[in-house]
Amino acid sequence: MPAARKAQPEFDAPVVRLQTSDEQRPAGRLLGDELRFHRERLGYTLADAARVIRASTSKVSRLERGESPAKPRDVHDLAVFYGLSREQQSQLDQLLAQAGNADLYARFADVTPNFLKRLIRLEGTAEKISVFEPRVVPGLLQTEAYARAIVQLMEVDLSDTGIERIVALRMQRQVMLDKGVPTLAALISEEVLYRPYGTASVMVEQVAFLLKATLTNRVNVRIVRKETMAPPYPLFHLTFADGDCQELAYVEHLDGANYVTQKRQLDKYRRLLDNVRANAYGREESTDSLKRALGYWEQLAATEQPE
């Protein structure tokens, strides 16, 4: 008989760190995060999950934190208990394979519509987030109107209600910036500041928001010179406080994303970010670049016809 659902999840049990390889830890984190997401989504407690796999709550807690090696039988039993679809179970199988053999599964290609949701959950547990954006303002620094303009452009078949749900999801990413952790280092291509998404008034609000963000201690905005040779796709690098070598990279594409956890691949993306950072303006120059962009959009906004 399935365990009864609880209205409130219980607190995590104390965690005793186990020794795992540097390459397995981030892959195990992805798997554990996915298992925790489904448990909490359904309202189950750690004790409920523990009964399913005949284990202690502390073991389930370590499993969800990526600190305990996952057994295929346990993952399968939890997937059945949570009533996951075949596609969702297939995702867990890929993550399990990656966690068990990081050399073979250097990257996990996430092609489901929920890839952004997974990134948001990981961002919430990160200590530091570094991102390079060559096309748009990073999601963590988007205003609501700017985000809405992008979603309306990309999701042409969605209803207004569906668009607003996606915008709300994007806005949830910014809640964490009101706390002390994580810190955010954002590298933004200079061309992004002049690429219109929405009206000139929307762009005024967006660039002003970036300027305001530069005044905080938690956000470090650097503008990348427009003549810089840089990757044509967004790059994310996340580090986590709970252990050495706890990191992963996230490479976003049009309809999906790759999560990179293998050391050799991580080194590659770190170098790419370092190269971009070396071609970015310093703090004062970046602020000046933002002010020039703000002046540009303010002039256009002054001539805009009211809607």
C-alpha positions in Angstrom: 0.0 0.0 0.0 1.5 3.4 -0.9 2.4 5.6 1.9 0.0 8.4 2.8 0.8 11.8 1.4 1.6 14.5 3.9 0.6 18.2 3.6 4.0 19.4 4.7 7.3 17.7 3.8 9.5 16.8 6.8 12.9 18.4 7.4 15.9 16.7 5.8 17.7 14.3 8.0 21.3 15.0 9.0 23.7 14.1 6.1 26.9 12.2 6.5 29.1 12.8 3.4 30.2 9.8 1.4 33.3 9.6 -0.8 32.4 9.7 -4.5 34.5 10.6 -7.5 34.7 14.2 -8.6 32.9 13.4 -11.8 30.1 11.4 -10.3 29.0 14.0 -7.8 27.5 16.6 -10.2 25.8 13.8 -12.2 24.4 12.3 -9.0 23.1 15.8 -8.0 21.1 16.0 -11.2 19.5 12.6 -10.5 18.9 13.4 -6.9 17.4 16.7 -7.7 14.9 15.1 -10.1 13.9 12.5 -7.6 13.4 15.2 -4.9 11.3 17.3 -7.3 8.9 14.4 -8.0 8.6 13.5 -4.3 7.9 17.1 -3.3 5.5 17.6 -6.2 3.4 14.7 -5.0 3.6 15.7 -1.4 5.5 12.7 -0.1 7.9 12.9 2.8 11.4 11.5 3.1 10.0 8.8 5.3 7.5 7.8 2.6 10.3 7.4 0.0 12.4 5.5 2.5 9.7 2.9 3.0 9.6 2.3 -0.7 13.3 1.5 -1.1 13.5 -0.1 2.4 16.1 2.4 3.6 16.5 5.2 6.2 15.4 8.7 5.7 19.1 9.8 5.9 19.9 7.6 2.9 17.1 9.1 0.9 18.3 12.6 1.9 21.8 11.7 0.7 20.4 10.2 -2.5 18.5 13.4 -3.3 21.5 15.5 -2.6 23.7 13.4 -4.9 25.9 12.3 -2.0 25.0 8.6 -2.0 25.4 6.3 -5.0 22.1 5.6 -6.6 21.1 1.9 -7.1 19.1 1.2 -10.3 16.6 -0.8 -8.2 15.9 2.1 -5.9 15.5 4.6 -8.7 13.1 2.2 -10.5 11.0 1.6 -7.4 10.8 5.3 -6.6 9.8 6.1 -10.3 7.0 3.5 -10.1 5.9 4.8 -6.7 5.8 8.4 -8.0 3.8 7.2 -11.1 6.2 8.6 -13.6 5.6 8.3 -17.3 7.8 6.3 -19.6 9.5 9.5 -20.8 10.2 10.6 -17.2 11.6 7.2 -16.3 13.8 7.3 -19.4 15.2 10.6 -18.2 16.0 9.1 -14.8 17.6 6.1 -16.6 19.9 8.5 -18.5 20.8 10.4 -15.4 21.5 7.1 -13.6 23.8 5.9 -16.4 25.6 9.2 -16.3 26.1 9.1 -12.5 27.4 5.6 -12.7 29.8 6.1 -15.6 30.7 9.7 -16.0 33.4 9.0 -18.7 30.8 7.4 -21.0 28.0 9.9 -20.4 29.9 13.2 -20.4 26.8 15.1 -21.2 23.1 14.7 -20.5 21.0 16.0 -23.4 17.8 17.3 -22.0 15.3 17.6 -24.8 12.1 17.8 -22.8 10.0 21.0 -22.6 10.9 21.2 -18.9 14.6 21.8 -19.3 14.3 25.3 -18.0 12.5 24.1 -14.9 15.4 21.8 -14.1 17.9 24.6 -14.4 15.8 26.8 -12.1 15.8 24.1 -9.4 19.6 23.8 -9.7 20.1 27.5 -9.6 18.2 27.6 -6.3 20.9 25.3 -4.7 23.9 27.0 -6.3 26.5 29.1 -4.4 27.7 30.9 -7.6 26.2 31.2 -11.1 28.3 32.5 -14.0 26.5 33.1 -17.3 27.4 34.4 -20.8 24.5 35.5 -23.0 25.2 36.5 -26.6 21.5 37.0 -27.7 19.3 38.3 -24.8 19.6 39.6 -21.3 20.1 36.6 -19.0 16.9 35.2 -17.6 17.9 36.0 -14.0 18.1 39.7 -14.9 15.1 40.0 -17.2 12.2 42.4 -16.4 8.8 40.9 -16.7 7.9 43.0 -19.8 11.2 42.0 -21.5 10.6 38.3 -20.7 7.1 38.5 -22.0 8.2 40.0 -25.3 10.7 37.1 -25.8 8.1 34.4 -24.9 5.6 36.0 -27.3 8.1 35.9 -30.1 9.2 32.3 -29.4 5.9 30.6 -28.4 3.7 31.8 -31.3 1.2 28.9 -30.8 0.5 29.5 -27.1 -2.5 31.2 -25.6 -2.2 34.4 -23.6 -2.7 32.2 -20.5 0.1 29.9 -21.5 2.5 32.8 -22.2 1.8 34.3 -18.8 2.6 31.0 -17.1 6.0 30.8 -18.8 6.7 34.5 -17.9 5.7 33.7 -14.3 8.1 30.7 -14.3 10.9 32.9 -15.6 10.3 35.5 -12.9 10.6 32.8 -10.2 14.2 32.6 -11.1 14.8 36.1 -9.7 13.5 35.3 -6.2 16.8 33.8 -5.1 18.6 37.1 -5.8 16.9 38.7 -2.8 18.9 36.3 -0.6 22.7 36.2 0.0 23.2 33.1 -2.1 23.8 32.6 -5.0 26.0 35.3 -6.4 25.6 36.0 -10.1 28.3 36.9 -12.6 26.7 37.9 -15.8 28.6 38.4 -19.1 26.3 40.1 -21.6 27.2 40.8 -25.2 27.1 44.6 -26.0 24.9 43.9 -29.0 22.2 42.6 -26.6 21.7 46.1 -25.2 20.6 47.3 -28.6 18.5 44.4 -29.7 14.8 45.3 -29.2 12.5 42.9 -27.4 9.3 44.8 -27.0 8.9 48.6 -27.3 11.6 51.2 -26.6 9.9 51.8 -23.2 10.4 48.1 -22.4 14.0 48.3 -23.3 14.4 51.5 -21.1 13.1 49.5 -18.2 15.3 46.5 -18.9 18.6 48.5 -19.3 17.7 50.5 -16.2 17.2 47.3 -14.3 20.7 46.1 -15.3 22.2 49.3 -14.1 20.4 48.9 -10.8 21.7 45.4 -10.5 25.3 46.6 -10.8 24.9 48.4 -7.5 24.4 45.2 -5.5 27.1 43.0 -4.0 25.5 39.8 -5.3 25.4 40.7 -9.0 28.4 41.4 -11.2 27.4 42.6 -14.7 30.1 42.8 -17.3 29.4 43.9 -20.9 31.4 42.0 -23.5 32.8 44.1 -26.4 30.7 43.7 -29.5 33.8 42.8 -31.7 34.6 39.9 -29.4 34.7 36.4 -31.0 32.5 34.5 -28.6 30.4 31.3 -28.5 27.0 31.9 -30.3 25.1 30.1 -27.6 24.4 30.8 -23.9 26.8 29.3 -21.3 26.1 28.7 -17.6 28.5 27.5 -15.0 27.1 26.6 -11.5 29.1 25.8 -8.4 27.7 24.4 -5.2 28.9 24.9 -1.6 28.4 21.4 -0.3 31.6 19.7 -1.2 34.7 20.0 -3.4 34.4 19.9 -7.2 30.7 20.3 -7.0 30.0 22.0 -10.3 28.3 21.7 -13.6 27.9 23.5 -16.9 24.7 24.1 -18.8 24.6 24.8 -22.5 21.3 26.0 -23.9 20.1 25.5 -27.4 16.8 26.5 -29.2 14.8 23.5 -28.0 16.8 21.9 -25.3 20.0 21.9 -23.3 23.1 19.9 -22.3 24.2 19.4 -18.8 27.9 18.9 -18.6 29.4 17.2 -15.6 32.6 15.4 -16.9 35.8 17.1 -15.8 37.4 17.4 -19.2 34.2 19.0 -20.7 33.9 21.2 -17.6 37.4 22.5 -18.2 36.5 23.3 -21.8 33.5 25.5 -20.8 35.4 27.1 -18.0 38.1 28.2 -20.5 35.4 29.5 -22.9 33.9 31.6 -20.1 37.4 32.8 -19.1 38.1 33.9 -22.7 34.8 35.8 -22.9 35.5 37.4 -19.5 38.9 38.6 -20.7 37.2 40.5 -23.5 34.6 42.2 -21.3 34.7 45.8 -20.1 35.7 46.4 -16.5 33.1 47.5 -13.9 33.2 51.2 -14.7 33.3 50.7 -18.5 30.4 48.3 -18.3 28.4 50.8 -16.4 29.2 53.4 -19.0 28.2 51.0 -21.8 24.8 50.5 -20.0 24.3 54.2 -19.6 24.9 54.8 -23.3 22.4 52.1 -24.1 19.9 53.6 -21.7 20.3 57.0 -23.3 19.7 55.4 -26.8 16.4 53.8 -25.7 15.2 56.8 -23.8 15.5 58.9 -26.9 13.5 56.3 -28.9 10.9 56.0 -26.2 10.4 59.8 -26.2 9.2 59.5 -29.8 7.0 56.4 -29.3 3.3 56.6 -29.9 1.3 55.6 -26.8 -0.4 52.2 -27.3 
